[in-house]
Amino acid sequence: RPTIRAAVLTTAAGHGLMILVMNATPLAMHGEGLDLQASGQVIQWHMLGMFLPAFVAGPLVDRFGCRLVACLGGGVLIVSAVVALLGVSHWHFLLSSCLLGIGWNLMLVAGTTQLGQGHAASERARAQGLMELSNGSVAAVMSFASGALIAQAGWAAVNIGLLPIVTLVVLAQVAQGYRQRQAV
């Protein structure tokens, strides 16, 4: 079903991109001569970005809907990539990683809520299993890809590579909204 496909795509893309970029971040920082303490601080801010929005993500979904919040999360991921592309200072890494966590949180909450709207109660276990399998598979692929991508193509390529995937999620969400309006 289109709603389930959009939900799974949203969470898998958000989760996979977060893994891709966060695995590459300490490597990129080391390559720029930043020390382990700076990497630790960036990871701390990333964790804040991942979990602090949880207090507002649910109410945002309730007020504006899953599709809009998923697209907002995608937009935050794009801003994260732009910040990363603008420079390689400690502050660029810090802000980019924090934004990456926020975008991940918004996409995860929106996608999981959307999944719940797309299936009957009797299908819950299979739908959740599909989402978890997709998220885990994409995370594993992105984890391996991050090291190879940063070693072969560099930090900019990691962030540029995020853009078409986020665009795909936004297009899927827009298409799902269009389908729902046509059905009414």
N, C-alpha and C positions, 0 to 999 in steps of 0.2 A: 504494500500500500504506500502511496506517496507520502503520507504523514510519517509513517515509520521510516521510510528511506531518508526523508529530510532530517528526522531526529537522529538517526544513526550516523548519517554523514556529518551532521553538526558536532556531535560529541566526539566522534572518531577523529575528525579533522582538528578540532580544538585540542584534544589530548595529544595527538601525534605531533602537531606543530609545537606545542609546549615542550614535549620531550626532545624534539629535534633541536630547537633553539637552546634549551637549557643544558643539554649535553654539550653543545658546541661552545657555550658562553665561557666556561673556565679555560678551555683551550685557546679561544680567541684572546682572552684577557692575558693569559700567559705569553702568547705570541706578541702581545703589545707591551710586554715588560711589566705588567701589573702583578703584584705579589699575591700570595695565598690569602692574606688578611683582606685584601680588596675583594677577592673572589668570594670569600665567606660573607662579607657584607652585602654583596650583590645577591647572593643566594637568600640571605635573610629578607631583603626587600622583595625578592621574588615570592617568597613564602607569604609575606604580608599581602602582596597583590593577589595571590591565589585564594586566600581564605578570609581576609577582611571583608571583601564584597559580599560574602555569604549572607550578611545581615540585611542587605538591600536587594540582592538578586531575585529572591523569591517575590517580594512585593513589586519589583519592577515587572516581572513576568505576569503577576496578577493584574497589574494596572495596564500594561501595554501589549501583552501577549508574547508568546514564545518566539514568533518569527521576528518581531522587532528587536527583542533582546538578543536573539542569536545574531542578527545583523549588527547590532551595537557591539557585541563581543568581537565579531569579525573586524569591525572598524577599529576597535582598540588594538587588535593584533596588527593591523596595518600601520597604525600610529607607532606601535612598538618597533616594527621593522624600519620605519622611516627614521626614528630616533637612532636606531642602531646604525643605519647607513650614513647618518650625519656626522658621526665621529666615533672614536675609539677611546675616549677618556673614561675614567672611572665613573663619572656622572652619566655619560651616555649609556654605559652598561647597566648602571643602577636603575635609571629611569626606564630604559627599554625592558629590563627584566621584570620590573614592577608592573608595567603595562601588560606584558605578556601574561603574567599571572591573573590580572584583572580580566583580560580577554578570555582566557581559558575558563575562568569561573563563570562568566556570563554565558558562554557557549555551552558549558556543561549543564548548568541549571536550566537554561532554555531547552536544550535538547532532551534532557531526561523528563522534563515536564511535558514536552511535546510527545515523547514516546508514550507516556501515560494516556494521552488524549487520542492516540491512534490505534488502540487495540481494545478488544473486549476483555473483561476480567478473566475469562477462561484462557486467554492467550498471554497473560502476564508473564509467566515463567519463560515461555519461548521468546517473547519480545525482549525481555531483560537479558536473557542469555545471548541473543543475537547482538545486542548492544555491547555487552561485556566482551564477547568474542571479537567484535570489530575493534573496540577500543584497545584491547590487549594486543591484537595482531598488528594494528597500525603503530602502536607504541613500540613494539619489538622491532619492526622494520625501520622506524624513524630513529631509534636508538643506535642501531648499526649504521644507518645512513649518515648520521650526524658527524661521526668521526671521519668517515671517508670523504664526505662533502667538504668539511672544513680543511682537511689535509690536501685535497685535490683542487678545490675551487676557492676556498677562503670564506671569511666571515660575511662578506657582502653577498655571496651566492646563497648562503644559508638564509639570509633575510629576504633576498629577492625571491627565492624559491617558495617562500610563504605566501606571496601575493596571489598566484593563480589558484592555490588551494582555497584560500579565503574567498576569492571571487566565486569559485564553484559553490561554496556553501551559501553565499548570499544569493546567487542565482537559483539554487534549489529552494531556498526559503521564499523567494519572490514567486517562483513558479507554483509552489504549494499554496501560497496566498491567493494567487490567480485562480487556481483550480477550485479552491473553496468558495470564492466569490461566484464563480460560474455555476457551481452546484446549487447555489441558493436561489 
